[in-house]
Amino acid sequence: MQCEPFTLHRIKKTKKHSAYQCKERAQQKPQYQASTKIDNSTVQIVRTKYIILTTMNKTLLTSKIGLLVAIFAVLFTSCENNIIFDGEGDCSVHYKIKFAYDKNMKYADAFAKEVSSVSLYIFDTNGVLVYQGNETGSTLADENYSMPIELNPGKYNMLAWCGVGNGEYFTVPQAEIGVTSIDELKCKLNRNNGISDKELAPLFHGQQEITIGEEPGIHYETISLTKNTNTVRVVLQQLSGDDVDPSLFSFEIQDYNGYMAHDNTLLEDELITYKPWSLSTGTADVNAELHSRAASTVGVAVAELTTARLVEGENPLLVVKNMAEDKVVLSIPLVDYALLVKGNYNRNMSAQEYLDRQDEYNLTFFLDESGEWISSSIIINSWRVVLKNQVIQ
């Protein structure tokens, strides 16, 4: 290797230094070349790092996409796997049973006002009890009341006896889950030697099939109730305008309706005699068209009785007797007379539906001067019914 001209000039002047400097320069050249190789390596390293980083970024991007897909998959399936995230809400399945008593003449739900107790029984497809719930008191007065139930998905049959309460007026057998069958849950009127003379608490029956699904959320099912008790108010009024003393008469309703099956049909039972839980006197406006004596008001006898369910095809009798003379004043088929005022307005309603919807019957009978019933006229629930060729049974 030769040194540059200026370097040779310096070598001539000082040999000692020229050899050193040539050696030094000779050593510097390889260092420059070595540096160039390092730079190439550095470029290669940079390229390698770039490739690695690019690959890492692609891998990271792919991982992020995969993670997002996984997150969405979990979000969509979290309810199925009972996984709940903050703010997501409850993904479990809840069923609640609401009760409605709108099977009345007002077609309005009166459950909150009239029902004092609830006993709900749920049976599987084999008719075996799998769930029972009870509620009483002011909780039922909430118009939004519902009873939560916990059951596995499937089909069930619900039965409700409402108003039984502590069993003072009606009795339903004690039930045991897994043992009691639906046929066993009959309801029986409490009686004393076949006599019922109490103001019975309202009794309600309901039956409804239900299917429990797996869809998450809160689901409401409604069971409709039928009222099984009726108040019958009997008014005796004399056409003469004289007051009627209720203590001179006996009032009773005779029927075989004190024992009800799980489907609310009547079971074989002894004859039940319903007697008044209230006897009183009252006043009534005199209708001049019904009698000749002028008077603004007259005294009347009022008897109030409560009977169990009235059923079409049965033959309950309303009997009024004059006890002083020990003779029957009137004896009428109560269901037939109740249906007399079903009327044209309710023509599309079946007889049984009318009897189930109507829970109060006011019947006014007119007596002549001798205390005999004038059977040509009767007032039922404010409707005057004129009877022709009426035969007293």
Phi, psi and omega in degrees: 000135180256148178274159178295158182307313181296332180286323178295323178299319179288330179292322178296325182285321183222099181296321183302317182279333183294316179298320180295316185289321176299317178298319180294317180290323177299326178285332182288327182299308176303326178297322179295316179294320177300319179298322179295319178296321178298319179297320178296318177297320179298318178299317179297319179296318180298317178298317180298316179298321180298314180298316180298315180296319179299316178297318179297318180297318178296317179297318179296318179298316178299319180296319180296317179298316178298320179295317178297317178300317180296320180297313179298322179297319179292321180298319182284337182250004185297324181294324180290332182258011179060033176260125183240125178262159179302129178082356182278330181097177183274122181262006182281171183260127180230135175238137178229139183255125175258152181241136182229129171245079177246008176274068179220177184286345177268352180054035180234144183287114181249020183302311185297334183268332190248337186266126184257342179206153181227132171233113183250129178238135180236132185240149177281184183293346176268001179080020180258138182294128179239347181205143176218136178223144181226147177206141177219169171088199187294341179303325182287345180283349177284122183296343179260014184298140172210152181255118178287141177231154178232110182218153174288155178305140180154185180257139183219167177237122181262141177228132179234128167246114184243139181097358179292322177058232182273008177085021182291322184248327180227153181232132173240134183302151173296137184248150179230125181298135180085354183236309186291136176261161184296329180294338183280341185273071177266158180241129184235135177288132174285133182218163179239103184054041177080008182245136174235115183233030181248157172282097187294137173294145181303132179247136182231147177232144176210145178213134185204137174277150181216144175244120178269121181259188182249000182292127181298152177124186179255124182243136180248134173236143184244134176249125183273138185253147174246131180278128185258359181245148182225140174262125179246122181247118183253127180242128175252127182226134178270134179294336180290343182094355177289151178290151179249127179270114184294337182289348179275355185234153171246145182231138176200153173242129181249126182202159176255051188240029184266005185221117186242136179281174182298336179263012175075010172280161182275137176261164179299133185208166175286166177291126177259131176251113179268128179243161184297140169262354177211129172236130183207170174250154179209185179236153179219147176289139180274131175262115185299338181285343184265340179205164188269338185284129182278124177196147182277320179220157177224159177276138183232159173260136183233125176240133179242129181229154174237129181239160175284192190302134174268129187237132176299138181097340174274170186228062177292141182246136170261119185238129175239129181239147170269107187289330180295323182256357179053051178223155181279124177278316178205151175212111186232151173286110190298317182297316181299318180289324178297324181282350178299330183255017174302319168074171181292328181299327181254028186297331181275358180267135178292161180300318181292322178298320178297315180297327179284325181283321181278123182240008180216129181232122177249117183239124179248124180246142181254135182249146175276186185295336180268002179087009177274147178286127173276096191284001180280348184213141178207147176249124180237117180049048177073003175260127177274124181248123178261119185259141177238139179054040181283129177254121179282126181277000000 
